[in-house]
Amino acid sequence: MKFCAHIYISVLMLATSSIAQTEKEYKEKKSDSIDVPYYIVDGDTISREFINLDEVVLLNKLSFNSKEDRRRYLILRRKTRKVYPYAKLASERLTTMTERLNSIESNRDRRRYTKRVQKYIEEEFSEKLKNLTRTEGQILVKLIHRQTGRTAFDLVKELRSGWRAFWYNTTANIFEISIKEVYEPYGNKEDYLIEDILERSFQANILERQQPAFEIDYLDLSSHWNKKTSSN
């Protein structure tokens, strides 16, 4: 998929385990009458003021209505895990480039820097991205929007020209891919499944977590789709 490489070149936890708390929580009064919450763990009294735990998202066990649904999920998981690192890297490169460009005053030096970064990315990733399938390319476009907050089309337009963005989108449409595609996990079932795959992969340390460009509450998202599924 050579056009996927062009698009990308132009753009450029296993969660902490819960503490077993079978012991009950209580409050102890200080002499100044301020309530201070405590935990009792193995007979020791530990102030909650000094406990700072990472948020733990509890994931439901996967269940499928049919073998075909399970097969589709596993295929989507393989493709998502394959292309997510590229979307993550696109976000990192874009952030670095933007910060650097903001510190360069000369337009000539800005153009030279942009071309140098573009050449570096092309040499490093073009061959890998050319081998993406159509569906992998479309997932990558969605994840670029998740990580940068902008569509691949807007990024190409921003970093190159409106004509080039139009051309890339037209070329992509020949292969049934739109670089204007956005990531909508609340409105698109496949995007929700991608988000589920990402969260499980982050917690299993298979993928490195990078916060999306916009807020996504996984628990709220799961509840949204559970309600939607049960009402159908």
Secondary structure by P-SEA (a helix, b strand, c coil): caaaaaaaaacccccccccccccccccccccccbbbbbbbcccbbbbcccccccbbbbbcccccccaaaaaaaaaaaaaaaacaaaaaaaaaaaaaaaaaaaacccaaaaaaaaaaaaaaaaaccaaaaaaccaaaaaaaaaaaaaaccccaaaaaaaaccaaaaaaaaaaaaaacccccbbbbccccaaaaaaaaaaaaaaaaccbbbbbccccccaaaaaaaaaaaaaac
